[in-house]
Amino acid sequence: PFLVWHPFVYAEMLAAKLDKYGASAYLVNTGWVGGPYGSGKRCSLKYTRQLIDAIHDGTLANLPDSEWEEMPVFGLLMPKNGIKDVPREILRPEDAWKQSGKSAEEFKKTAAMLAGLFQKNFKDFADKCSPAVRDAGPRQQ
């Protein structure tokens, strides 16, 4: 098998390495923007490359705390403004949905559904994880 241990072991290993070396971790959306599969569109490779460049050259690491905002439900930090040539709405999922003609309510409903699926699946593994890993998951509003 490709992964010989349970995913919680890898989560704990990653958290330990990030803590030990003071490293940052970034989640880069290479999937759908502006809506779910079938109505959204794939994130442009051009934007993905710009975001990876912004990680490598320190652009993201050098943003002051005031330039980040927490995403409701998932607790991820999102830049308040565009980065390099990446438009703001690409970095802010709800904004991308609204720009594509969908409502904020549609986005929030879909985000809550996704968070619920994650929480349901995670119940089987939560007792094996540290409190920090358990607390890092999505929160229903």
C-alpha positions as CSV (number, residue, x, y, z in Angstrom):
1,P,0.0,0.0,0.0
2,F,1.0,3.6,-0.7
3,L,0.1,4.8,2.8
4,V,1.2,2.3,5.4
5,W,-0.1,4.2,8.4
6,H,-3.5,5.7,9.2
7,P,-3.9,9.3,8.0
8,F,-3.9,10.6,11.6
9,V,-0.3,9.4,12.0
10,Y,0.7,11.5,9.0
11,A,-1.3,14.5,10.4
12,E,0.6,14.3,13.6
13,M,4.0,13.9,11.8
14,L,3.2,17.0,9.7
15,A,2.2,19.0,12.7
16,A,5.4,18.0,14.6
17,K,7.6,19.0,11.6
18,L,5.8,22.3,11.1
19,D,6.2,23.1,14.8
20,K,9.9,21.9,15.0
21,Y,11.0,24.0,12.1
22,G,8.6,26.9,12.4
23,A,7.4,26.2,8.8
24,S,4.2,27.5,7.2
25,A,1.8,25.4,5.3
26,Y,-0.4,26.6,2.5
27,L,-3.5,25.1,0.9
28,V,-3.6,25.9,-2.8
29,N,-6.9,25.3,-4.6
30,T,-6.1,23.6,-7.9
31,G,-9.7,22.4,-8.2
32,W,-13.0,24.2,-8.8
33,V,-13.7,27.9,-8.4
34,G,-16.9,29.8,-8.7
35,G,-19.2,26.8,-7.9
36,P,-19.3,23.1,-7.5
37,Y,-18.3,20.5,-10.1
38,G,-20.4,21.0,-13.2
39,S,-21.1,24.7,-12.7
40,G,-17.8,26.1,-11.5
41,K,-14.6,26.1,-13.5
42,R,-11.2,24.7,-13.0
43,C,-8.7,27.0,-11.3
44,S,-6.4,28.4,-14.0
45,L,-2.9,26.8,-14.1
46,K,-1.6,30.4,-14.5
47,Y,-3.0,31.3,-11.1
48,T,-1.8,28.1,-9.5
49,R,1.7,28.9,-10.7
50,Q,1.5,32.5,-9.4
51,L,0.5,31.2,-6.0
52,I,3.3,28.7,-5.8
53,D,5.7,31.5,-6.9
54,A,4.3,33.6,-4.0
55,I,5.0,30.8,-1.6
56,H,8.5,30.3,-2.9
57,D,9.5,34.0,-3.1
58,G,8.1,34.8,0.4
59,T,5.2,37.1,-0.8
60,L,2.7,35.2,1.3
61,A,5.0,34.8,4.3
62,N,5.7,38.5,4.3
63,L,2.0,39.6,4.3
64,P,1.2,41.2,7.7
65,D,-1.5,39.6,9.9
66,S,-3.8,42.4,9.0
67,E,-3.9,41.2,5.4
68,W,-5.4,37.8,6.3
69,E,-9.0,36.9,7.2
70,E,-10.3,33.7,8.6
71,M,-12.7,31.7,6.4
72,P,-15.9,30.8,8.3
73,V,-16.5,27.1,8.9
74,F,-13.1,25.9,7.8
75,G,-10.9,28.3,9.8
76,L,-8.4,28.7,7.0
77,L,-6.8,32.1,6.5
78,M,-7.4,33.8,3.2
79,P,-5.6,36.9,1.8
80,K,-7.8,39.9,1.9
81,N,-6.5,41.0,-1.5
82,G,-5.2,39.6,-4.7
83,I,-1.6,38.1,-4.8
84,K,0.6,38.8,-7.7
85,D,-1.7,38.3,-10.8
86,V,-4.2,36.2,-9.0
87,P,-7.5,38.0,-8.6
88,R,-9.0,38.4,-5.1
89,E,-12.0,36.3,-5.8
90,I,-9.9,33.3,-6.8
91,L,-8.5,33.4,-3.2
92,R,-11.8,33.9,-1.6
93,P,-14.3,31.1,-2.5
94,E,-17.5,32.8,-1.6
95,D,-16.5,35.9,-3.7
96,A,-15.8,33.5,-6.6
97,W,-19.2,32.0,-6.3
98,K,-20.9,35.4,-6.2
99,Q,-18.9,36.6,-9.2
100,S,-20.2,33.5,-11.1
101,G,-23.8,34.4,-10.4
102,K,-24.4,32.2,-7.4
103,S,-25.6,33.5,-4.1
104,A,-23.8,33.8,-0.8
105,E,-26.5,31.5,0.6
106,E,-25.7,28.8,-2.0
107,F,-22.0,29.0,-1.1
108,K,-22.7,28.8,2.7
109,K,-25.1,25.9,2.2
110,T,-22.5,23.9,0.2
111,A,-19.7,24.8,2.6
112,A,-21.8,23.6,5.6
113,M,-22.7,20.4,3.7
114,L,-19.0,19.7,3.0
115,A,-18.1,20.4,6.6
116,G,-20.8,18.0,7.7
117,L,-19.5,15.3,5.5
118,F,-16.0,15.8,6.8
119,Q,-17.2,15.7,10.4
120,K,-19.2,12.6,9.8
121,N,-16.3,10.8,8.3
122,F,-13.9,12.0,11.0
123,K,-15.9,10.6,13.9
124,D,-14.5,7.2,13.2
125,F,-10.9,8.5,13.7
126,A,-11.3,11.4,16.2
127,D,-10.4,9.3,19.3
128,K,-7.0,8.4,17.7
129,C,-6.1,12.0,17.1
130,S,-4.7,14.7,19.4
131,P,-6.9,17.5,20.5
132,A,-5.0,19.9,18.2
133,V,-5.9,17.7,15.2
134,R,-9.5,17.3,16.3
135,D,-9.8,21.1,16.8
136,A,-8.4,21.9,13.4
137,G,-11.4,20.5,11.5
138,P,-14.3,22.5,10.2
139,R,-16.8,24.0,12.6
140,Q,-20.5,24.3,11.9
141,Q,-21.8,27.9,12.4
